[in-house]
Amino acid sequence: MGKRSKPNTFQGNLKKKFYFEGWYNKIVDKTADHIYAIIPTIALNRKELTSHCAIQFFDAVNATSEYFKFPISEFKNLSNKKYEISIGKNYFSLERIHLDIDMQGYKITGDLIYIDPFLWPKKFLQPGAMGWLSYIPFLETYHAVVSMNHMIRGKISINGENVNFENGKGYIEKDWGKSFPGAWIWAQSNHFSNQNLSFMFSIAKVPFLGMKFNGFLSAIWYEGRFIKFATYTGAKVKSLEINPGNIQIVVEDKRYQLYFELAKGRIKSTSLLAPQEGIMSGRIAESITSKIRLKLFDKKKNDIIIDDLGVNAGFEAKDPAVLKPKK
């Protein structure tokens, strides 16, 4: 099972013909005046000779993004047991990141420490967020949640402005494979009124053996409990309604009904680069200033467990209409 049993670690190798892998580090300061996504990435395309590594830097408050490109030789996998990589002078792991970028008119430096990351619970046949699907070869994209929630210490400097992340919050996930899907919805927040609540959801059109199906996964970390819904657990997306200002989704399994509403109106978003056969030629619109209204109902106890509003939420959607469940 090798690397697949440790999805947080580097899954690829630098000899692949078409390949991408990226770790999405979301960091939010205590006041939420500074919200960033920092994404170390490798993108391999041996045919077009475009292979490189990069660090995407997304400023959600100002809705800007920068793509700092490095030669592929600048990427180093530092461990086969855990998430620990470097790109140039920059270092990324589950415990901390170190930034030292001086290019394209930007100087970004600093160190952040991640405190008490909450990892996706691991089982033998379910090593990560994709469960046993992680072991299926030749999927277009694979996904892992590295940390559902953690506190942050430290500061970074951006063109001379010092940003203090003491008592801030973070989240880490990753994707790897050949290309991003043709259609998907992704949402995440760990900024609810309940500090011990974190939520993520992802659904995509998945090509497999000449067919396409909707694959999804979702998780709630709540007061020390971990509740997950996914294609492989037998849960179902019962409804997906797309409105001018929001997307409303209902998910169910035998015990729970999950309802959430993703605000998509009047939010700041920007365009990030996405992989297509290892070339970062795709474009995705992403916001980290969205809102998620989350409700969880226990059908057995006839009780509402969660009714909360998540802010500073990550949100992406590409062709969401094709993901609607069939009646």
Secondary structure, 3 states (H helix, E strand, C coil): CHHHHCCCCCCCCCCCCEEEEEEEEEEECCCCCCEEEEEEEEEEECCCCCCEEEEEEEECCCCEEEEEEECHHHEEECCCCCCEEEECCEEEECCEEEEEEEECCEEEEEEEEEECCCCCCCCCCCCCCCHHHHHCCCCCEEEEEEEEEEEEEEEEEECCEEEECCCEEEEEEEEEECCCCCCEEEEEECCCCCCCEEEEEEEEEEEECCEEEEEEEEEEEECCEEEEEEHHHCCEEEEEEECCCEEEEEEECCCEEEEEEEECCCCCCEEEEEEECCEEEEEEEEEEEEEEEEEEEECCCCEEEEEEEEEEEEEEEECHHHHCCCC
